[in-house]
């Protein structure tokens, strides 16, 4: 998870992943695939949009980045860190097992050979959940209409 503070003067969001803004690689004769961008961008925006952005060396303004689904929330200036903390606090109330396994399933689905294989993986994850104390806590908390107190067990 990351909070990105955008330059409000020009509203430009640069996807740099781990490098500072610099001349575009394609304009220099290099590949746009750098720092994992060729793997990550198609998974975030789809292969066609990733190709368009990469081939044309496009910079994305906030409006376009939001339309592509790259932004979770746009907040007023100086409230971005508070919003990131609120999101983190919300995630901390969830089952650690549930979040971890959901992330694994979503990532695995990108390379899954088909729906049947993904359904098998989901069934295995759900079956294992029945052996966790946190599932019992989540079900009990729901019945008692209180927030769960997950222990990651």
Backbone torsions as a table, in degrees:
resi	resn	phi	psi	omega
1	UNK	NA	141.4	177.9
2	UNK	-145.3	148.2	173.5
3	UNK	-107.0	129.6	-179.0
4	UNK	-116.9	124.2	175.3
5	UNK	-92.8	122.1	-178.0
6	UNK	-91.5	151.0	174.5
7	UNK	-72.8	110.4	-174.7
8	UNK	-71.6	-16.1	-178.1
9	UNK	-67.8	-42.1	-179.0
10	UNK	-118.8	-2.3	175.4
11	UNK	61.6	31.7	-176.6
12	UNK	-99.0	131.9	173.6
13	UNK	-109.6	119.8	177.6
14	UNK	-106.5	124.4	175.4
15	UNK	-82.2	106.6	-176.6
16	UNK	-118.8	-15.2	178.5
17	UNK	59.0	-55.5	176.7
18	UNK	-156.5	22.2	-178.1
19	UNK	-132.8	150.1	176.6
20	UNK	-70.8	160.2	177.1
21	UNK	-59.9	131.9	178.3
22	UNK	-151.1	-177.7	178.8
23	UNK	-56.3	144.6	-179.1
24	UNK	-67.7	135.5	-176.3
25	UNK	-60.1	-41.9	-177.9
26	UNK	-64.7	-36.4	177.8
27	UNK	-66.6	-22.4	179.8
28	UNK	-92.3	-9.6	-177.1
29	UNK	101.0	8.5	177.1
30	UNK	-100.1	175.9	175.4
31	UNK	-85.0	150.0	174.6
32	UNK	-76.3	-10.5	178.2
33	UNK	-77.9	103.5	-178.3
34	UNK	-149.7	140.6	178.2
35	UNK	59.3	30.0	178.1
36	UNK	83.8	4.8	-176.3
37	UNK	-62.3	-34.6	-179.1
38	UNK	-69.1	-21.0	176.1
39	UNK	-89.4	-43.3	-172.8
40	UNK	-76.1	-47.5	-173.2
41	UNK	-59.7	-44.3	177.9
42	UNK	-62.0	-30.9	179.0
43	UNK	-74.5	-25.8	179.6
44	UNK	-85.9	-40.1	-173.1
45	UNK	-121.2	-3.2	-177.1
46	UNK	93.9	154.9	-175.0
47	UNK	-64.5	-37.0	-177.1
48	UNK	-67.8	-46.3	179.5
49	UNK	-67.4	-38.0	178.3
50	UNK	-61.6	-41.9	178.5
51	UNK	-63.8	-45.4	179.6
52	UNK	-58.9	-47.9	-179.0
53	UNK	-63.4	-44.2	-175.8
54	UNK	-73.4	-47.5	-178.2
55	UNK	-61.9	-40.4	-174.6
56	UNK	-91.1	0.6	178.9
57	UNK	55.3	46.8	-174.9
58	UNK	-81.2	140.5	168.5
59	UNK	-95.2	142.8	-177.8
60	UNK	-105.0	127.0	172.4
61	UNK	-82.0	170.7	-175.0
62	UNK	-58.9	-41.1	-178.2
63	UNK	-62.4	-45.6	-179.8
64	UNK	-69.6	-41.5	178.5
65	UNK	-60.8	-38.8	177.5
66	UNK	-66.5	-43.4	179.7
67	UNK	-63.2	-30.4	178.8
68	UNK	-81.2	-5.6	179.2
69	UNK	84.3	17.3	-179.7
70	UNK	-84.8	-11.0	-177.7
71	UNK	-117.9	129.5	178.8
72	UNK	-79.8	-42.1	-176.0
73	UNK	-154.8	139.9	173.8
74	UNK	-105.8	124.6	-176.4
75	UNK	-119.1	160.5	174.8
76	UNK	-62.5	154.1	178.1
77	UNK	-53.4	140.3	179.8
78	UNK	75.8	-0.6	177.4
79	UNK	-107.0	-0.3	-175.1
80	UNK	-64.2	-42.0	179.7
81	UNK	-68.2	-37.6	176.1
82	UNK	-62.6	-40.2	178.5
83	UNK	-65.8	-40.0	177.8
84	UNK	-64.3	-41.2	177.5
85	UNK	-65.0	-39.3	178.4
86	UNK	-63.3	-41.0	177.0
87	UNK	-63.4	-44.9	178.4
88	UNK	-61.6	-43.1	178.7
89	UNK	-61.1	-40.3	178.0
90	UNK	-63.0	-44.9	-179.9
91	UNK	-64.7	-31.2	179.3
92	UNK	-68.6	-15.2	177.4
93	UNK	-85.9	-8.1	-177.1
94	UNK	-89.0	163.7	177.1
95	UNK	-64.8	122.7	176.8
96	UNK	-58.7	-40.5	178.0
97	UNK	-62.3	-46.4	-178.9
98	UNK	-61.5	-44.8	179.4
99	UNK	-66.1	-46.6	-178.1
100	UNK	-60.6	-47.2	-178.0
101	UNK	-70.4	-34.4	176.4
102	UNK	-62.6	-44.9	178.0
103	UNK	-60.2	-44.9	179.0
104	UNK	-61.2	-43.3	-179.8
105	UNK	-65.5	-42.8	179.0
106	UNK	-62.9	-43.4	178.5
107	UNK	-65.4	-42.7	-179.9
108	UNK	-65.5	-30.7	-177.7
109	UNK	-63.1	-25.7	-179.7
110	UNK	-66.5	-27.2	-179.6
111	UNK	-112.8	3.7	-177.9
112	UNK	-64.4	138.1	-178.9
113	UNK	-73.0	-11.1	178.7
114	UNK	175.2	172.9	-178.0
115	UNK	-61.4	-40.6	-177.7
116	UNK	-58.0	-44.8	179.8
117	UNK	-64.8	-39.3	179.3
118	UNK	-67.2	-40.5	177.5
119	UNK	-62.6	-36.8	176.9
120	UNK	-64.6	-41.6	178.4
121	UNK	-64.5	-42.6	178.4
122	UNK	-62.4	-41.8	179.4
123	UNK	-62.0	-41.7	178.7
124	UNK	-62.9	-43.4	179.8
125	UNK	-64.0	-44.7	-179.4
126	UNK	-66.5	-37.8	178.7
127	UNK	-63.0	-44.7	178.8
128	UNK	-63.6	-31.2	179.5
129	UNK	-60.6	-29.9	-179.2
130	UNK	-67.4	-12.7	178.5
131	UNK	-99.2	8.8	179.8
132	UNK	-101.5	147.1	174.5
133	UNK	-68.4	-29.6	-178.2
134	UNK	-65.3	-31.9	176.6
135	UNK	-64.2	-44.5	178.0
136	UNK	-61.4	-41.3	178.7
137	UNK	-64.0	-43.9	179.8
138	UNK	-63.0	-42.5	179.9
139	UNK	-68.3	-42.4	178.7
140	UNK	-63.3	-45.1	179.9
141	UNK	-61.5	-39.1	178.2
142	UNK	-63.6	-45.1	179.2
143	UNK	-64.9	-35.2	-179.7
144	UNK	-88.1	1.9	178.1
145	UNK	54.3	49.7	177.4
146	UNK	-136.2	160.6	177.4
147	UNK	-69.2	142.1	177.9
148	UNK	-72.6	153.4	176.1
149	UNK	-118.1	83.5	-175.7
150	UNK	-73.9	141.8	-177.8
151	UNK	-115.3	1.7	-177.9
152	UNK	61.7	42.3	176.8
153	UNK	-129.0	NA	NA
